[in-house]
Amino acid sequence: MNIFNRVVVVLLLVALVLISAAVIVLPKQAITVASEFVAALDTYVSTFQGWVFMTIALLALMALCVVLLYLELRRVPSKTVRVEKISGGEARVAVESVAHRLQYNLDQLPQVLSVKPHVSARGKRVDITLDIETTQDVNIPAKTEEMSQITRSVIEEQMGLKLGKMIVSVRHTPVPSLERRRTVAAPPAPEVAPESPVPSGQEAPPPEPGQPEA
């Protein structure tokens, strides 16, 4: 966007310089050309077709100007944040590095399955949003307070930044259904080997001592 802005500004300045020079050197001829152009434009616009084309062209120009103004005035998120605790110079840290540092420190906490930090620079401060996945038996107030303290320690003490707004979003792992838990908890039934049939024409073997006859 910066290159496009420079090109547009340079072209506008060159056009203004040329027009101003032409009016200064040849004032009568410049006024005559401008008058002829206005008269031709008035004749063209007086027809319905000319009015339609002019309206379409002006609407397209207005839309282009609105888009350019939006792109120029919108706030682009900064990719770096300034380190405050430094003397005799200036240091900046990438926002992505801050997110990786937080993820490394918070992933080591018990009952925390995954952490996704979202870091955005706002002036000299950093805003943190933590998306956390935990186990079902976690104490949410205690775990949130622990993660807040670790985040503040990492941001302000270890990295020398200023912590702005912090939001912690916690979600639990899905609980398996009751039928699934029963299926997993129930031991498999023992398999019973089927009795081998006695071939026809043969007598069954005599029972062992102590066993009743069949």
Backbone as CSV, one residue per row, in Angstrom:
resi,resn,N_x,N_y,N_z,CA_x,CA_y,CA_z,C_x,C_y,C_z
1,MET,0.828,-1.206,0.000,0.000,0.000,0.000,0.861,1.253,0.000
2,ASN,2.010,1.237,0.669,2.879,2.407,0.695,3.428,2.731,-0.684
3,ILE,3.788,1.709,-1.453,4.305,1.949,-2.814,3.216,2.544,-3.692
4,PHE,1.976,1.994,-3.573,0.871,2.541,-4.366,0.605,4.003,-4.010
5,ASN,0.648,4.319,-2.722,0.433,5.702,-2.303,1.499,6.629,-2.878
6,ARG,2.718,6.181,-2.851,3.802,7.014,-3.398,3.624,7.246,-4.888
7,VAL,3.243,6.196,-5.622,3.052,6.351,-7.075,1.930,7.341,-7.367
8,VAL,0.813,7.209,-6.656,-0.324,8.114,-6.892,0.046,9.550,-6.555
9,VAL,0.722,9.754,-5.432,1.106,11.113,-5.034,2.081,11.714,-6.036
10,VAL,3.041,10.936,-6.504,4.009,11.446,-7.484,3.310,11.838,-8.781
11,LEU,2.392,11.001,-9.262,1.685,11.326,-10.500,0.832,12.578,-10.342
12,LEU,0.150,12.716,-9.220,-0.653,13.916,-8.999,0.213,15.168,-8.924
13,LEU,1.343,15.066,-8.259,2.226,16.232,-8.165,2.805,16.610,-9.522
14,VAL,3.195,15.614,-10.314,3.716,15.905,-11.655,2.644,16.556,-12.519
15,ALA,1.401,16.046,-12.437,0.316,16.646,-13.217,0.043,18.085,-12.778
16,LEU,0.044,18.362,-11.503,-0.171,19.728,-11.021,0.953,20.661,-11.450
17,VAL,2.184,20.149,-11.410,3.314,20.973,-11.848,3.187,21.315,-13.328
18,LEU,2.852,20.352,-14.173,2.728,20.601,-15.613,1.572,21.553,-15.921
19,ILE,0.435,21.364,-15.263,-0.713,22.238,-15.505,-0.410,23.655,-15.042
20,SER,0.209,23.784,-13.890,0.551,25.116,-13.392,1.544,25.816,-14.322
21,ALA,2.530,25.055,-14.795,3.507,25.654,-15.720,2.842,26.070,-17.019
22,ALA,1.916,25.256,-17.547,1.231,25.607,-18.788,0.372,26.856,-18.609
23,VAL,-0.314,26.975,-17.486,-1.150,28.160,-17.253,-0.296,29.415,-17.111
24,ILE,0.891,29.264,-16.454,1.761,30.429,-16.283,2.361,30.876,-17.615
25,VAL,2.832,29.929,-18.416,3.495,30.280,-19.680,2.487,30.694,-20.742
26,LEU,1.394,29.957,-20.876,0.384,30.229,-21.902,-0.984,30.367,-21.239
27,PRO,-1.243,31.479,-20.572,-2.518,31.601,-19.848,-3.733,31.628,-20.765
28,LYS,-3.672,32.379,-21.883,-4.832,32.486,-22.773,-5.129,31.137,-23.433
29,GLN,-4.093,30.482,-23.922,-4.300,29.199,-24.577,-4.839,28.158,-23.577
30,ALA,-4.357,28.207,-22.347,-4.831,27.262,-21.354,-6.305,27.498,-21.044
31,ILE,-6.705,28.768,-20.935,-8.111,29.066,-20.669,-8.977,28.651,-21.846
32,THR,-8.464,28.854,-23.074,-9.230,28.456,-24.261,-9.431,26.945,-24.305
33,VAL,-8.368,26.198,-24.030,-8.480,24.734,-24.012,-9.458,24.282,-22.938
34,ALA,-9.399,24.911,-21.765,-10.313,24.534,-20.694,-11.758,24.852,-21.062
35,SER,-11.973,25.992,-21.717,-13.334,26.365,-22.130,-13.880,25.405,-23.175
36,GLU,-13.032,25.018,-24.145,-13.473,24.074,-25.167,-13.780,22.705,-24.551
37,PHE,-13.003,22.306,-23.593,-13.250,21.015,-22.945,-14.571,21.039,-22.180
38,VAL,-14.837,22.135,-21.456,-16.084,22.239,-20.701,-17.277,22.266,-21.644
39,ALA,-17.143,22.979,-22.777,-18.245,23.038,-23.733,-18.520,21.658,-24.344
40,ALA,-17.448,20.946,-24.703,-17.632,19.596,-25.265,-18.248,18.660,-24.246
41,LEU,-17.836,18.773,-22.974,-18.398,17.928,-21.933,-19.879,18.243,-21.704
42,ASP,-20.220,19.532,-21.773,-21.615,19.920,-21.600,-22.477,19.377,-22.745
43,THR,-21.961,19.403,-23.949,-22.710,18.868,-25.092,-22.882,17.363,-24.978
44,TYR,-21.843,16.671,-24.506,-21.911,15.218,-24.393,-22.873,14.794,-23.287
45,VAL,-22.852,15.524,-22.173,-23.693,15.163,-21.037,-25.162,15.487,-21.292
46,SER,-25.437,16.405,-22.211,-26.829,16.776,-22.488,-27.624,15.621,-23.095
47,THR,-26.941,14.658,-23.700,-27.625,13.475,-24.226,-27.798,12.438,-23.107
48,PHE,-28.803,11.569,-23.289,-29.065,10.549,-22.257,-27.910,9.566,-22.145
49,GLN,-27.360,9.145,-23.275,-26.246,8.200,-23.252,-25.022,8.796,-22.563
50,GLY,-24.735,10.042,-22.878,-23.602,10.696,-22.227,-23.801,10.846,-20.726
51,TRP,-25.042,11.154,-20.303,-25.307,11.290,-18.860,-25.143,9.959,-18.137
52,VAL,-25.589,8.858,-18.786,-25.441,7.535,-18.177,-23.973,7.173,-18.027
53,PHE,-23.172,7.372,-19.072,-21.752,7.051,-19.005,-21.036,7.892,-17.953
54,MET,-21.386,9.177,-17.875,-20.753,10.047,-16.885,-21.116,9.598,-15.465
55,THR,-22.382,9.200,-15.253,-22.805,8.747,-13.935,-22.064,7.471,-13.527
56,ILE,-21.948,6.533,-14.470,-21.237,5.288,-14.169,-19.767,5.568,-13.846
57,ALA,-19.146,6.452,-14.616,-17.732,6.772,-14.384,-17.532,7.450,-13.034
58,LEU,-18.420,8.359,-12.671,-18.284,9.043,-11.388,-18.538,8.094,-10.216
59,LEU,-19.519,7.197,-10.359,-19.764,6.228,-9.294,-18.569,5.287,-9.103
60,ALA,-17.970,4.849,-10.203,-16.788,4.001,-10.102,-15.628,4.751,-9.442
61,LEU,-15.471,6.023,-9.804,-14.416,6.826,-9.192,-14.665,7.014,-7.692
62,MET,-15.933,7.241,-7.312,-16.262,7.392,-5.896,-15.991,6.097,-5.125
63,ALA,-16.356,4.959,-5.708,-16.106,3.678,-5.045,-14.605,3.437,-4.868
64,LEU,-13.827,3.776,-5.892,-12.378,3.610,-5.788,-11.803,4.505,-4.699
65,CYS,-12.294,5.716,-4.604,-11.807,6.632,-3.565,-12.163,6.136,-2.164
66,VAL,-13.377,5.587,-2.008,-13.780,5.063,-0.695,-12.901,3.883,-0.300
67,VAL,-12.622,2.988,-1.239,-11.762,1.835,-0.937,-10.355,2.293,-0.564
68,LEU,-9.814,3.252,-1.298,-8.467,3.749,-0.995,-8.425,4.443,0.363
69,LEU,-9.474,5.194,0.697,-9.526,5.840,2.007,-9.586,4.808,3.131
70,TYR,-10.375,3.740,2.929,-10.464,2.698,3.946,-9.116,2.010,4.147
71,LEU,-8.441,1.690,3.046,-7.142,1.028,3.158,-6.101,1.941,3.793
72,GLU,-6.253,3.238,3.582,-5.282,4.185,4.121,-5.513,4.472,5.600
73,LEU,-6.789,4.537,6.015,-7.115,4.934,7.379,-7.269,3.769,8.342
74,ARG,-7.402,2.548,7.840,-7.583,1.412,8.745,-6.310,1.186,9.552
75,ARG,-6.493,0.661,10.747,-5.372,0.403,11.640,-4.784,-0.961,11.340
76,VAL,-3.561,-0.963,10.842,-2.874,-2.218,10.534,-2.182,-2.719,11.799
77,PRO,-2.450,-3.962,12.229,-1.804,-4.461,13.444,-0.291,-4.524,13.290
78,SER,0.376,-4.041,14.315,1.835,-4.036,14.300,2.372,-5.434,14.539
79,LYS,3.461,-5.770,13.880,4.067,-7.089,14.012,5.160,-7.107,15.064
80,THR,5.506,-5.946,15.615,6.518,-5.871,16.664,6.005,-4.977,17.775
81,VAL,6.606,-5.126,18.951,6.268,-4.304,20.106,7.572,-3.830,20.737
82,ARG,7.540,-2.627,21.256,8.746,-2.005,21.792,9.043,-2.510,23.198
83,VAL,10.308,-2.800,23.458,10.756,-3.206,24.783,10.990,-1.956,25.611
84,GLU,10.388,-1.919,26.793,10.466,-0.725,27.621,11.745,-0.675,28.447
85,LYS,12.142,-1.789,29.025,13.271,-1.787,29.950,14.594,-1.848,29.203
86,ILE,14.967,-0.740,28.596,16.237,-0.660,27.890,16.684,0.795,27.915
87,SER,17.969,1.007,28.066,18.518,2.359,28.136,19.522,2.559,27.016
88,GLY,19.521,3.769,26.491,20.485,4.112,25.452,20.148,3.570,24.089
89,GLY,18.931,3.172,23.854,18.568,2.661,22.539,17.136,2.192,22.514
90,GLU,16.799,1.458,21.484,15.437,0.949,21.312,15.505,-0.483,20.824
91,ALA,14.681,-1.322,21.406,14.613,-2.731,21.003,13.160,-3.099,20.780
92,ARG,12.935,-3.965,19.828,11.583,-4.418,19.506,11.566,-5.938,19.431
93,VAL,10.432,-6.498,19.827,10.248,-7.947,19.829,9.098,-8.294,18.902
94,ALA,9.265,-9.324,18.109,8.198,-9.753,17.202,7.032,-10.315,18.004
95,VAL,5.822,-9.985,17.557,4.621,-10.480,18.231,4.572,-12.000,18.197
96,GLU,5.026,-12.586,17.118,5.040,-14.052,17.005,5.957,-14.676,18.044
97,SER,7.081,-14.010,18.349,7.995,-14.534,19.367,7.362,-14.487,20.751
98,VAL,6.579,-13.447,21.024,5.881,-13.364,22.308,4.892,-14.521,22.449
99,ALA,4.162,-14.829,21.378,3.199,-15.937,21.418,3.900,-17.267,21.649
100,HIS,5.022,-17.493,20.997,5.753,-18.749,21.179,6.298,-18.869,22.605
101,ARG,6.750,-17.758,23.154,7.285,-17.778,24.519,6.178,-18.117,25.518
102,LEU,5.031,-17.536,25.353,3.906,-17.833,26.235,3.469,-19.287,26.106
103,GLN,3.381,-19.771,24.892,2.947,-21.154,24.682,3.921,-22.128,25.323
104,TYR,5.202,-21.846,25.252,6.209,-22.735,25.846,6.054,-22.788,27.366
105,ASN,5.811,-21.662,28.007,5.700,-21.621,29.463,4.371,-22.159,29.969
106,LEU,3.293,-21.937,29.235,1.980,-22.359,29.711,1.684,-23.820,29.401
107,ASP,2.302,-24.368,28.378,2.074,-25.779,28.042,2.583,-26.731,29.124
108,GLN,3.483,-26.268,29.973,4.070,-27.146,30.975,3.220,-27.267,32.233
109,LEU,2.129,-26.518,32.322,1.287,-26.581,33.508,0.488,-27.877,33.535
110,PRO,0.270,-28.450,34.720,-0.565,-29.652,34.799,-2.018,-29.331,34.484
111,GLN,-2.731,-30.328,33.992,-4.153,-30.243,33.628,-4.405,-29.323,32.439
112,VAL,-3.358,-28.875,31.771,-3.481,-28.042,30.576,-3.063,-28.892,29.377
113,LEU,-3.995,-29.120,28.466,-3.726,-29.973,27.307,-3.144,-29.190,26.130
114,SER,-3.639,-27.992,25.894,-3.134,-27.182,24.787,-3.389,-25.714,25.085
115,VAL,-2.507,-24.853,24.573,-2.611,-23.401,24.744,-2.336,-22.745,23.391
116,LYS,-3.210,-21.817,22.996,-3.027,-21.049,21.764,-3.090,-19.564,22.111
117,PRO,-1.936,-18.913,22.301,-1.939,-17.484,22.609,-2.118,-16.649,21.345
118,HIS,-2.924,-15.600,21.465,-3.108,-14.610,20.396,-2.623,-13.270,20.936
119,VAL,-1.564,-12.735,20.336,-0.916,-11.527,20.824,-1.095,-10.421,19.791
120,SER,-1.492,-9.239,20.263,-1.624,-8.075,19.390,-1.001,-6.880,20.084
121,ALA,-0.219,-6.096,19.325,0.447,-4.912,19.864,-0.499,-3.720,19.791
122,ARG,-0.580,-2.980,20.887,-1.424,-1.780,20.951,-0.589,-0.672,21.571
123,GLY,0.069,0.095,20.687,0.974,1.120,21.183,2.193,0.494,21.829
124,LYS,2.418,0.823,23.105,3.531,0.249,23.843,3.112,-0.958,24.676
125,ARG,1.900,-1.442,24.498,1.391,-2.570,25.277,1.063,-3.743,24.351
126,VAL,0.904,-4.895,24.975,0.492,-6.082,24.235,-0.787,-6.625,24.864
127,ASP,-1.763,-6.925,24.035,-3.007,-7.547,24.477,-2.907,-9.045,24.224
128,ILE,-3.303,-9.830,25.219,-3.155,-11.283,25.169,-4.530,-11.929,25.249
129,THR,-4.781,-12.883,24.357,-5.957,-13.745,24.431,-5.474,-15.184,24.431
130,LEU,-5.830,-15.922,25.492,-5.387,-17.305,25.652,-6.558,-18.250,25.430
131,ASP,-6.443,-19.123,24.439,-7.406,-20.198,24.217,-6.816,-21.474,24.803
132,ILE,-7.435,-21.962,25.879,-6.875,-23.059,26.663,-7.821,-24.244,26.643
133,GLU,-7.265,-25.423,26.488,-8.016,-26.674,26.613,-7.478,-27.438,27.816
134,THR,-8.378,-27.787,28.752,-7.974,-28.418,29.996,-8.731,-29.727,30.196
135,THR,-8.334,-30.441,31.234,-9.042,-31.652,31.610,-10.316,-31.295,32.371
136,GLN,-11.134,-32.316,32.632,-12.428,-32.079,33.267,-12.313,-31.746,34.752
137,ASP,-11.270,-32.195,35.412,-11.159,-32.002,36.853,-10.410,-30.735,37.241
138,VAL,-10.242,-29.795,36.330,-9.477,-28.592,36.627,-10.320,-27.611,37.438
139,ASN,-9.668,-26.887,38.329,-10.295,-25.801,39.075,-10.116,-24.523,38.254
140,ILE,-11.175,-24.063,37.624,-11.050,-22.978,36.655,-10.559,-21.677,37.297
141,PRO,-11.133,-21.205,38.412,-10.612,-19.955,38.995,-9.136,-20.039,39.379
142,ALA,-8.738,-21.151,40.016,-7.347,-21.284,40.432,-6.417,-21.387,39.229
143,LYS,-6.814,-22.178,38.216,-5.965,-22.335,37.033,-5.876,-21.034,36.241
144,THR,-6.973,-20.290,36.152,-6.938,-19.006,35.447,-6.017,-18.018,36.142
145,GLU,-6.077,-17.985,37.470,-5.195,-17.089,38.221,-3.735,-17.486,38.048
146,GLU,-3.459,-18.783,38.052,-2.085,-19.243,37.855,-1.560,-18.854,36.480
147,MET,-2.376,-19.031,35.455,-1.944,-18.695,34.096,-1.789,-17.178,33.936
148,SER,-2.624,-16.409,34.606,-2.501,-14.948,34.543,-1.185,-14.489,35.165
149,GLN,-0.815,-15.078,36.289,0.441,-14.709,36.932,1.640,-15.085,36.073
150,ILE,1.592,-16.279,35.479,2.707,-16.690,34.618,2.797,-15.788,33.391
151,THR,1.657,-15.447,32.801,1.655,-14.570,31.631,2.229,-13.206,31.976
152,ARG,1.828,-12.637,33.103,2.362,-11.334,33.511,3.862,-11.410,33.778
153,SER,4.303,-12.526,34.399,5.728,-12.672,34.669,6.537,-12.766,33.377
154,VAL,6.021,-13.538,32.400,6.740,-13.689,31.132,6.778,-12.373,30.365
155,ILE,5.644,-11.670,30.303,5.561,-10.457,29.496,6.370,-9.320,30.117
156,GLU,6.184,-9.079,31.416,6.771,-7.892,32.029,8.170,-8.131,32.587
157,GLU,8.394,-9.275,33.235,9.679,-9.494,33.873,10.704,-10.113,32.930
158,GLN,10.299,-11.128,32.171,11.262,-11.821,31.314,11.498,-11.115,29.978
159,MET,10.444,-10.483,29.412,10.584,-9.868,28.089,10.614,-8.346,28.138
160,GLY,10.353,-7.750,29.303,10.452,-6.304,29.417,9.382,-5.539,28.685
161,LEU,8.183,-6.126,28.519,7.092,-5.469,27.825,6.033,-5.018,28.827
162,LYS,5.036,-4.313,28.343,3.912,-3.891,29.170,2.671,-4.678,28.766
163,LEU,2.057,-5.307,29.753,0.859,-6.114,29.494,-0.369,-5.224,29.544
164,GLY,-1.171,-5.301,28.485,-2.415,-4.547,28.437,-3.587,-5.406,28.869
165,LYS,-4.516,-5.629,27.973,-5.701,-6.426,28.280,-5.399,-7.902,28.078
166,MET,-5.897,-8.731,28.996,-5.697,-10.175,28.909,-7.038,-10.886,29.057
167,ILE,-7.327,-11.786,28.139,-8.560,-12.574,28.154,-8.174,-14.044,28.125
168,VAL,-8.759,-14.829,29.041,-8.498,-16.262,29.125,-9.782,-16.999,28.775
169,SER,-9.743,-17.792,27.719,-10.890,-18.590,27.283,-10.576,-20.059,27.531
170,VAL,-11.352,-20.689,28.421,-11.100,-22.066,28.841,-12.181,-22.977,28.282
171,ARG,-11.770,-24.113,27.775,-12.721,-25.149,27.357,-12.177,-26.504,27.799
172,HIS,-13.103,-27.406,28.146,-12.742,-28.732,28.624,-12.694,-29.714,27.462
173,THR,-12.009,-30.823,27.698,-12.052,-31.922,26.741,-13.452,-32.534,26.770
174,PRO,-13.946,-33.018,25.646,-15.285,-33.604,25.633,-15.362,-34.838,26.494
175,VAL,-16.472,-34.965,27.225,-16.688,-36.115,28.104,-17.262,-37.264,27.292
176,PRO,-16.715,-38.490,27.394,-17.299,-39.619,26.643,-18.689,-39.938,27.167
177,SER,-19.531,-40.483,26.304,-20.892,-40.810,26.682,-20.916,-41.937,27.712
178,LEU,-22.073,-42.074,28.409,-22.197,-43.091,29.460,-22.069,-44.496,28.899
179,GLU,-22.663,-44.760,27.730,-22.582,-46.098,27.131,-21.145,-46.442,26.760
180,ARG,-20.409,-45.416,26.260,-19.024,-45.682,25.885,-18.174,-45.974,27.111
181,ARG,-18.421,-45.225,28.200,-17.662,-45.490,29.416,-17.976,-46.873,29.981
182,ARG,-19.239,-47.289,29.905,-19.591,-48.630,30.372,-18.930,-49.706,29.520
183,THR,-18.881,-49.450,28.205,-18.251,-50.423,27.312,-16.774,-50.561,27.600
184,VAL,-16.122,-49.426,27.863,-14.692,-49.473,28.150,-14.428,-50.105,29.505
185,ALA,-15.314,-49.817,30.495,-15.079,-50.328,31.844,-15.418,-51.804,31.974
186,ALA,-16.406,-52.313,31.204,-16.825,-53.705,31.343,-15.769,-54.632,30.765
187,PRO,-15.322,-55.688,31.515,-14.321,-56.624,30.973,-14.951,-57.524,29.927
188,PRO,-14.202,-57.945,28.963,-14.761,-58.839,27.932,-15.145,-60.183,28.524
189,ALA,-16.251,-60.752,28.036,-16.732,-62.053,28.515,-15.787,-63.158,28.062
190,PRO,-15.468,-64.135,28.944,-14.547,-65.225,28.544,-15.179,-66.102,27.480
191,GLU,-14.350,-66.509,26.554,-14.821,-67.352,25.475,-14.847,-68.817,25.942
192,VAL,-15.928,-69.562,25.622,-16.091,-70.977,25.982,-15.879,-71.820,24.727
193,ALA,-14.928,-72.709,24.795,-14.646,-73.553,23.637,-15.776,-74.549,23.432
194,PRO,-16.313,-74.688,22.257,-17.404,-75.639,22.008,-16.914,-77.080,22.135
195,GLU,-17.810,-77.974,22.608,-17.457,-79.375,22.740,-17.376,-80.042,21.373
196,SER,-16.343,-80.836,21.201,-16.165,-81.523,19.919,-17.145,-82.682,19.828
197,PRO,-17.909,-82.801,18.750,-18.874,-83.899,18.629,-18.184,-85.250,18.435
198,VAL,-18.858,-86.299,18.877,-18.310,-87.656,18.722,-18.663,-88.163,17.340
199,PRO,-17.709,-88.608,16.566,-18.024,-89.084,15.209,-18.993,-90.261,15.263
200,SER,-19.847,-90.340,14.258,-20.818,-91.434,14.187,-20.092,-92.759,13.995
201,GLY,-20.617,-93.846,14.619,-20.001,-95.166,14.523,-18.942,-95.409,15.569
202,GLN,-18.628,-94.400,16.395,-17.634,-94.564,17.434,-18.298,-94.328,18.775
203,GLU,-17.843,-95.058,19.759,-18.387,-94.885,21.090,-17.631,-93.788,21.813
204,ALA,-18.361,-93.126,22.672,-17.723,-92.068,23.452,-16.728,-92.676,24.402
205,PRO,-15.630,-92.044,24.661,-14.627,-92.582,25.594,-15.230,-92.697,26.977
206,PRO,-14.828,-93.735,27.712,-15.363,-93.930,29.055,-15.027,-92.765,29.939
207,PRO,-15.928,-92.446,30.862,-15.654,-91.291,31.751,-14.509,-91.623,32.688
208,GLU,-13.819,-90.553,33.049,-12.703,-90.714,33.984,-13.258,-91.053,35.350
209,PRO,-12.443,-91.674,36.187,-12.910,-92.003,37.554,-13.343,-90.757,38.284
210,GLY,-14.458,-90.910,38.945,-14.980,-89.775,39.711,-15.918,-88.902,38.949
211,GLN,-16.097,-89.119,37.609,-17.015,-88.319,36.796,-18.247,-89.157,36.494
212,PRO,-19.461,-88.592,36.549,-20.671,-89.350,36.230,-20.735,-89.668,34.756
213,GLU,-21.417,-90.786,34.477,-21.565,-91.168,33.082,-22.559,-90.230,32.402
214,ALA,-22.344,-90.022,31.100,-23.222,-89.111,30.363,-24.521,-89.811,30.021
